Amino acid sequence: MGRVMSVQHENFFCSHDVVTSLLKAGVPANSKWGALILYMRSLSEYDFLSAEQKRQMQALVMGVVRDGDFSEKKFKEIVRSKEQILYQPWNKKLEETFRETVVLIEHVRSQNLLRTKEVRDLRETTISTVTDQNALEDIVLGIKAAFEKVLTHMEQDTRDLVEMSYTDSLTKLSNRRAFDRYYQTTLVEYMVTGNPMSLMFLDIDHFKDFNDSYGHRIGDQALVTVASKLTGYAQKYGTVPNRSFFPARFGGEEFVVVLPGVGLGEAAEDAENLRTIIEDYNFIIRDHNGQVLQKGIKITVSIGVAELKKDWADEAGARLLDEADKAMYRAKGRGRNRVCTMNER
């Protein structure tokens, strides 16, 4: 049986006779286990899963075959694990959206309190102006000035809300909503002109372990640190014509950078520069009073880089993201803290 299992580990995902392979691996015939395993195996063929999700799903299937535990309890456990893998990105997006919504609600609440006070002041100003002033022109000017003050503040509130809805509340980078808007607009332009356009995917290495070791508050500080390095690097492009550097928080510990006007080679150089800048930074952990608790901690990132191809046509947007995502996971698979491009296999 041991030899059969080792053969299965090599050929399970490429065999032409999957059902026979399942039986040889000990999966009970005519059971729901076979259907579940075949379903999980088929998911690796679909593009809606990231490279990491496919890797996790494959590891889950291979774990089932290796352990040989086909009990009802194990079945329920595997189904839960499968759902966690599938819904992982959506859960991250929901968490980010919830946090942004809470911030927006708090902002609206505080602004409403301010405006309520200003409306009360407006009422008092109107009454006192009418009561104290004799000239009609002075009364009108006084009331008009008071109304304009309130209107100006309300217009600023609207601008602030729009800005906040496109800003990640933690890192102050553009959020996923802002990225989607910018990405789609820029993509159309560069598909038409044929000018180069590249994209980076960055992921903080071992971020879960970082959170587990130091706590989520320190994990948030790590996210802010990486975001600040992206913002600082963006200044390099501030005066370069026909080129841009648009960083955004994609979700969780992932960041994305759109590079209009930049080809793959230069984008890879920028990615390597960023990787080095982040690695060289000495991350310091402080307590709530600002006292240093620990210093010299290193944060590293894995980066994938891809360039837009005109022959991708209608699939260009999804394809560019997917190629950068795959390249990033190749970087992780090759040891992390490195840059991989779409051309590397």
Disulfide bonds with the S-S distance in Angstrom:
none
